[in-house]
Amino acid sequence: MDRPAFDARKLYNQEEFSDVLVKFGDSQVYCHKIILCNASEVFKEHFKALGEASDQPRLGHAAEGQAMEGPPVQTAREVVKLQDRPEAVEALLKAIYDHEYTGSIALGPWEDLRYHMDVYAVAHKYRIRCLALVAWTAAKNRVHAINVSGDCDIDKAVEHITWAVKHKTCCPEFRVLMKLLVREHRTALWAKPAFRVLLEDKRGRAFADDLAWDILLDGVHACSRASSA
C-alpha cells in the first residue's frame, strides 16, 4: 500500500499535536519539536539541552521508578521566545514547514532589501541553508535593481550600509552586498558626512580597506582594458 506523502505545510501553526509554541513580536506559531529539530541544528541543540536539564517525564513515559497508568498525557508545550525581526522569524518558520519564500513584503525597494537581509541573518543564525540562499539571492537581485534604476536614494543607501557593516551576525556577507552599492554610487556616497564617519568607525575601517582594494582593482582592470584596446 502506498503511503501518502508527508506534507509539513499542513502542520504549520496547527495547535493539535503541537508541542512547542514559538513567540516573536506580537505573534506566535504552534510548532513541533521533531520538525524544528530536523530542520535546524540550533533548535536541536536547544531542545536537547532543555531535556538534559529537566527532570520532568517525557510524553508517553513515566518518571523513573514509576509505572505507567492509563494513556500518556500531553505535557505542557514548551515556549520558545525569539527576539529577531518578527517578519523574518515568520519566514524562517514557514520555510521549515516547506512553504515557499515569497521574497517580498511589497513596501518598496529599500524595505524589501532590508527584509531579505533580515531573513538571511535569521536563516544564517538558525542554520537553515536553503532559506539563507534564496534570501541572499533576493537581496542581491534587489541591490542590482536599485543600481540600474538610476534613482538611488543615497540617504537610504548610507542607512543600509551602516546597518550592514555594523551587523555582528553575518558581517562578511553583508559587506559583499553593500560593496555592490558603494562601487556604483561611491561619489554620491562620499559626499555624505554620515558615510565618511562610518568609514572611520572600527568596523567601518575594515570595510573601507576592502572597498579601497576593490576600487583599486577596478582601476587596474580599466587601465588594462584601455591599453589592450
C-alpha positions, -999 to 999 in steps of 0.1 A, spaced: 0 0 0 13 34 -9 16 58 20 5 94 15 34 118 12 42 138 43 32 175 38 47 196 66 28 227 53 -5 213 67 10 212 102 22 248 102 6 267 131 -18 238 139 -24 236 176 -34 199 176 -4 176 184 19 206 186 44 205 215 62 239 210 49 275 209 72 299 192 66 335 202 81 365 183 70 401 185 32 401 189 28 368 171 30 331 180 31 299 160 23 264 171 52 241 161 66 206 165 99 197 180 106 169 155 101 193 126 122 221 141 150 198 151 151 180 117 155 214 100 179 232 124 208 220 145 203 251 166 168 241 176 180 205 181 208 216 205 183 239 223 157 212 230 184 186 238 198 210 264 164 215 279 158 178 280 190 171 298 183 198 324 148 188 331 136 161 355 101 162 341 87 130 324 86 129 286 55 125 266 44 88 269 70 79 295 67 76 333 92 92 356 120 69 367 108 43 392 71 48 384 47 26 364 27 40 335 -10 41 344 -36 48 317 -29 66 284 0 90 281 -8 126 290 4 155 269 29 177 288 27 215 286 40 230 254 75 244 256 76 281 248 104 295 227 108 332 225 127 346 196 139 382 196 147 385 159 126 406 135 91 391 135 87 391 97 120 373 94 111 347 120 78 341 103 97 335 70 120 311 89 92 290 104 73 289 71 105 277 53 110 250 80 74 239 72 82 238 34 63 270 25 78 288 -5 97 320 3 77 348 -12 107 371 -12 90 404 -7 68 423 17 60 449 -10 69 480 10 94 495 -15 129 486 -28 148 496 3 123 480 27 124 448 6 162 448 7 163 451 45 137 423 47 158 400 26 189 408 47 170 402 80 157 369 67 192 359 56 206 368 90 179 347 108 184 318 84 222 320 89 217 321 127 195 290 128 215 273 100 186 269 75 209 270 44 181 267 18 164 298 31 197 317 35 205 310 -2 171 323 -15 171 353 8 207 362 -2 198 358 -39 167 380 -35 188 407 -16 215 407 -43 188 410 -71 173 439 -52 206 457 -50 211 452 -87 176 466 -94 184 497 -72 217 502 -91 202 500 -126 171 521 -117 191 553 -120 172 567 -90 192 556 -59 182 572 -26 217 579 -13 205 586 23 188 552 23 220 537 9 240 551 38 215 538 63 216 503 49 254 503 45 258 515 81 235 487 94 251 460 74 287 470 83 279 470 120 258 439 120 275 413 141 259 381 128 267 380 91 290 409 86 313 394 59 283 385 37 266 418 42 298 437 33 299 419 0 264 430 -7 270 466 3 301 469 -18 279 464 -48 261 496 -38 292 516 -29 310 508 -61 281 520 -82 275 552 -62 308 560 -44 310 596 -55 275 605 -42 281 584 -10 314 602 -3 295 635 -3 275 623 27 292 631 61 275 600 77 292 577 52 326 593 59 320 589 96 311 552 91 344 545 74 363 559 104 345 536 128 364 505 140 343 481 119 339 506 92 376 508 87 378 471 78 350 477 53 368 507 39 400 487 34 382 460 15 364 486 -6 396 506 -14 412 474 -26 382 466 -48 382 501 -63 420 499 -69 414 466 -88 387 482 -108 411 509 -118 438 484 -127 414 464 -148 401 495 -166 437 506 -174 444 471 -187 414 471 -210 422 506 -223 458 496 -231 448 465 -249 421 482 -270 
